[in-house]
Amino acid sequence: MELILAIVIAVLTGTGIYLMLRARTFPVVLGLTLFTYAVNLFLFAMGRLHYNAPPVINMSDTHTDPLPQALVLTAIVIGFAMTAFVVVLALRARADLGNDHVDGIDIAEPEPAETQAQEEANS
Amino acid sequence: MSHLLIAPILLPALTAVLLVFLARSSLKVTRVVSLVSALLLLYVSLVFVVQSGAGIIEVYALGNWAPPFGIVLVADRLSSLMLLVNAVLVVASIIFTFNVKAERNDNLQPLIHFLTMGVNGAFLTGDLFNLFVFFEIMLIASYALTIFGGGKERAKAGLHYVVLNLVGSSLFIIGLGVVYGMLGTMNMADLAAKVTQVPAESAPIIAAAALVLLLVFGLKSAILPLYFWLPRAYSNAIAPVAALFAIMTKVGIYSIVRVHGMIFNQQPIVGLLEPWLWPIALLTIAAGSVGVLGAKRVRMQIAYAIIISVGTMVAAIAINTADAMQALFYYLIHSTWITAALFLLTEVIALQRGSMADSIVRGPQIRQHTLLAVYFFIGAIALVGMPPLSGFFGKVLLLKATPTGAAQVWLWTIILVGSLATIVAFGRTGSTLFWRVTDLKDSKAKVAISSWISISGLMLLTIGLVIFAEPVLAYLAVLGTQLIDPTHYFNAVLSTEVITR
């Protein structure tokens, strides 16, 4: 179980970081989301893994630490809000800059005249 | 336990909500509400400073949970001082927004109060996870404020700023997770006690967590490899927002002092940060100096001056003595207020230069050139750190606190060369703005009274910092000793008694 969780976190982190380093806003947002998942799982795992153990004392023989669960809930809520914000911001940047490159410069467009025409069309 | 301690968080929160509902009422009403709230905040912060100056460390256990189990708010000397520095900035910014055209749109006033809530919370909290939560509140308000006003440049700068900080927040959680997993608590005072009991084989994991947290706080405070977002974000934000953001880098500095100074600078990982902080500090100052010299716009130049000041403060953290802490916080007050004042001043200068705005090029004569030049001169002297203004005393205190040896040679050289670069850069800027001019075009509007009040207030305060240097330094001296030996803080937090019925 520990091994599976560790692998999942590692894969999520790896994919997340790879996607965050991409040049377009959409993969970056996806990467951020995956990275947030990985981080939330990591925080959750910091309370150690227990089977069939409620986070309440005296419910059964064993109990698990409730605090990481509370912390991870907070982190999920915050992460969700931030993702929503970054999606809106990426859309706005797409509208303002005319492309979805993170630096606002679209290298894929070779013709400057074409770019200008497109910018005019956008504005 | 007095309920006043939660006021710096609740007051801006409630004001912000109220202002959202008042969005459609007249401007006069929203401005009065906003300003009154900020002035109340200033008063409350002064009460805390006086209280902590008398030697009281006020602790507030939220939800009546006894520490270390619940979240605590703590107002010691450091927190109270930071609250005051922030409250002054908020008042000045709000007065300045009275002359911002787009003030009505996009809820500028509520956002300022939300930002204040986050900053105040970060200063007051005595819980590491709560610090993260308040960081996020502060950041989400700052995201909206960065892109306030719209436009291409702001969208681009905003996107970088937001993505970088989201990564920073995720790293923060990783650091927190490791700390909780190893030590089983989030209360700062309790963490400090638990760190000392860590077995030697677990020490490297704690050290790793401490360094991850340094990375996070370093991103907020804009130290060398992590500062590239700052100049663009700050120089493109509208002036009152840029002025408010002057406190944001200091939140990072505060967190390093609080978290690393108090919790992680103990056995078994004592001295972990020093080898990192020294080169970071020196290189940050050097990079900032290059930026100041190369900047093409005044705002960009001030943004790079912030980076120099951050480097200077990190050097003080690296020295880590009571004297260095005293110097650090004297310099911090000065640097926050003067950079804010200069951002605001640049805005009124840019308005009177028309299409030239704040580019450092030959342009039309400014309408109120004499008065503005005097202000710019005073501001630049203070920022550069020449006598007789506050920047000079901050730097002298720091240079005096440097230990002799290699550190002294490096730090003195870099700080003094950095100051020289700033003098040259601001000298050139001032002479271009005010002397290399074409004919006067007096079509531009005069500077509004509200803007004058705001800028003059901040300038007078930095001058006041020199005139009242003695009481300020006396307060900071005890602050310094409390930071080096935080037993007093730990006792105050851990001995807090909850109300029993």
Interface residues (C-beta under 8 A of the other chain):
Chain A: M20 T25 V28 L32 F35 T36 V39 N40 F42 L43 A45 M46 G47 R48 L67 P68 L71 T74 A75 I78 G79 A81 M82 F85 V86 L89 A90 R92 A93 D96 L97 V102 D103 G104
Chain B: F129 V133 E136 I140 Y143 I147 G150 G151 K152 A155 K156 G158 L159 H160 V162 V163 L166 V167 S169 S170 I173 I174 L176 G177 V178 Y180 G181 M186
